[in-house]
Amino acid sequence: KKGQKRIRQPRFAFMTKSEVDHLEDGYRWRKYGQKAVKNSPFPRSYYRCTNSKCTVKKRVERSSEDPAIVITTYEGQHCHHTVGFPRGGIISHEATFASHMTPPTSQFYYPGMQLPRENPPSTVVQSRPLPVGARECNTVPTRTPQLPTDEGLLGDIVPPGMR
């Protein structure tokens, strides 16, 4: 295994105004590290998905320009369903499941900014997990040749039933 390069997984960044650093996203995470960020008073935390077959990682840090913004960067794709919202979340299991079946609107979310429509990228990586059995863990993510429809700013993370 020495000398082998790890295949880079697609990354998805989300900027969210929040007072808490750890935002509920429907998955369980295990913190495996934290380090200081250059030119920022806020540290960056590193997490892995707790599913033993899943290789997804996430980084969580506060923006040095605007401390009210939390930047969460996901690397990879989950190969399993969400675990729900165990801490009294208001989203039902059906709404959570339905949100997995809707395509994402974009790879990145930047508040107050629409992505340009001209010259779209040739491929877009899906940012929603597929149902269990649809694909196995540790496989290459699926790519689609066209951009999904625009559902508005939070359309990629807010289930259709809640809009």
C-alpha positions as CSV (number, residue, x, y, z in Angstrom):
1,K,0.0,0.0,0.0
2,K,2.9,2.3,0.4
3,G,3.3,4.8,-2.4
4,Q,-0.2,4.4,-3.7
5,K,-2.1,7.6,-4.3
6,R,-5.6,7.9,-2.9
7,I,-8.3,8.6,-5.5
8,R,-9.7,12.1,-4.9
9,Q,-13.4,12.1,-4.3
10,P,-15.6,15.0,-5.4
11,R,-16.1,17.8,-2.9
12,F,-19.2,19.8,-2.1
13,A,-19.0,23.0,0.0
14,F,-21.9,24.6,1.8
15,M,-21.8,28.0,3.5
16,T,-24.5,28.4,6.2
17,K,-25.2,31.1,8.7
18,S,-25.4,29.4,12.0
19,E,-24.4,29.9,15.7
20,V,-23.6,26.2,16.1
21,D,-20.7,24.5,14.3
22,H,-22.1,21.0,14.0
23,L,-25.2,21.2,11.7
24,E,-27.6,18.3,11.5
25,D,-27.5,16.6,8.0
26,G,-29.1,13.2,8.7
27,Y,-25.8,11.3,9.0
28,R,-23.8,10.3,12.0
29,W,-20.2,11.5,12.2
30,R,-17.1,10.7,14.2
31,K,-14.6,13.5,14.8
32,Y,-11.0,12.4,14.0
33,G,-9.1,15.6,14.1
34,Q,-8.9,19.3,14.4
35,K,-6.2,21.8,13.4
36,A,-5.6,25.5,13.4
37,V,-6.4,27.4,10.1
38,K,-3.9,29.9,8.8
39,N,-5.1,33.5,9.2
40,S,-8.2,32.5,11.1
41,P,-9.0,32.4,14.8
42,F,-11.3,29.4,14.3
43,P,-10.0,25.8,14.0
44,R,-11.1,23.3,11.3
45,S,-12.7,20.0,12.5
46,Y,-12.5,16.8,10.5
47,Y,-15.2,14.1,10.6
48,R,-15.8,10.6,9.1
49,C,-19.2,9.0,8.5
50,T,-19.7,6.3,11.1
51,N,-21.0,3.7,8.6
52,S,-18.2,1.2,8.4
53,K,-18.5,0.8,4.6
54,C,-18.8,4.5,3.9
55,T,-15.7,6.6,3.0
56,V,-17.3,10.1,3.2
57,K,-15.4,12.8,5.2
58,K,-16.4,16.3,6.1
59,R,-14.5,19.4,7.2
60,V,-16.3,22.1,9.3
61,E,-14.9,25.5,9.9
62,R,-16.0,29.1,10.6
63,S,-15.4,31.7,8.0
64,S,-12.6,34.1,9.0
65,E,-14.3,37.0,7.2
66,D,-17.8,36.4,8.7
67,P,-17.8,34.4,11.9
68,A,-21.6,33.8,11.6
69,I,-20.9,31.6,8.6
70,V,-20.1,27.9,8.9
71,I,-18.3,26.3,5.9
72,T,-19.0,22.6,5.6
73,T,-17.1,20.6,2.9
74,Y,-18.1,17.1,2.1
75,E,-15.7,14.7,0.3
76,G,-17.2,11.6,-1.4
77,Q,-20.7,10.2,-1.6
78,H,-22.7,8.2,1.0
79,C,-23.6,4.7,-0.1
80,H,-26.4,4.3,2.5
81,H,-29.5,6.1,3.7
82,T,-29.5,8.9,6.3
83,V,-30.1,7.8,9.8
84,G,-32.9,10.4,10.3
85,F,-33.0,13.2,12.8
86,P,-32.8,11.5,16.2
87,R,-32.7,14.7,18.3
88,G,-36.4,15.7,17.8
89,G,-36.0,17.0,14.3
90,I,-39.1,18.2,12.5
91,I,-38.4,16.4,9.2
92,S,-40.2,13.0,8.9
93,H,-38.5,9.9,7.6
94,E,-40.6,10.0,4.4
95,A,-39.6,13.6,3.7
96,T,-35.9,12.7,4.3
97,F,-36.2,9.7,2.0
98,A,-38.0,11.9,-0.7
99,S,-35.2,14.4,-0.5
100,H,-32.7,11.7,-1.6
101,M,-34.7,11.1,-4.8
102,T,-34.5,14.8,-5.9
103,P,-31.5,15.8,-7.9
104,P,-29.2,18.5,-6.6
105,T,-29.3,22.0,-8.0
106,S,-25.6,22.7,-7.9
107,Q,-22.3,21.4,-6.7
108,F,-21.7,24.4,-4.5
109,Y,-24.0,26.7,-2.6
110,Y,-23.0,30.4,-2.1
111,P,-25.6,32.5,-0.3
112,G,-27.0,35.3,-2.4
113,M,-25.3,34.2,-5.6
114,Q,-26.8,32.4,-8.6
115,L,-24.6,30.2,-10.7
116,P,-24.1,31.3,-14.3
117,R,-26.4,29.6,-16.8
118,E,-24.1,30.0,-19.9
119,N,-21.3,27.4,-20.6
120,P,-22.5,24.8,-18.0
121,P,-19.9,22.2,-17.0
122,S,-19.9,19.0,-19.1
123,T,-20.6,16.8,-16.1
124,V,-22.3,17.3,-12.7
125,V,-21.6,14.9,-9.9
126,Q,-24.7,13.8,-8.0
127,S,-24.6,15.0,-4.4
128,R,-27.5,12.8,-3.1
129,P,-27.0,9.2,-2.0
130,L,-28.7,6.4,-3.9
131,P,-31.0,3.9,-2.1
132,V,-29.3,1.0,-0.4
133,G,-28.6,-1.7,-2.9
134,A,-28.6,0.8,-5.8
135,R,-24.8,0.9,-5.6
136,E,-22.1,-0.5,-3.3
137,C,-19.8,1.5,-1.1
138,N,-16.3,2.4,-2.5
139,T,-17.5,2.8,-6.1
140,V,-16.9,5.7,-8.4
141,P,-19.8,8.3,-8.2
142,T,-22.3,8.5,-11.1
143,R,-22.0,11.4,-13.5
144,T,-24.8,13.0,-15.4
145,P,-24.3,14.9,-18.6
146,Q,-26.8,17.8,-18.0
147,L,-27.5,20.2,-15.2
148,P,-30.5,19.5,-13.0
149,T,-33.4,22.0,-12.9
150,D,-33.0,25.0,-10.6
151,E,-35.1,24.6,-7.4
152,G,-34.0,27.9,-5.8
153,L,-31.4,28.6,-3.1
154,L,-32.1,25.8,-0.6
155,G,-33.7,23.4,-3.1
156,D,-30.8,21.0,-2.9
157,I,-31.0,20.5,0.8
158,V,-34.6,21.3,1.8
159,P,-37.1,18.4,1.1
160,P,-39.9,19.3,-1.4
161,G,-42.6,18.8,1.2
162,M,-41.1,21.6,3.4
163,R,-40.9,24.3,0.7
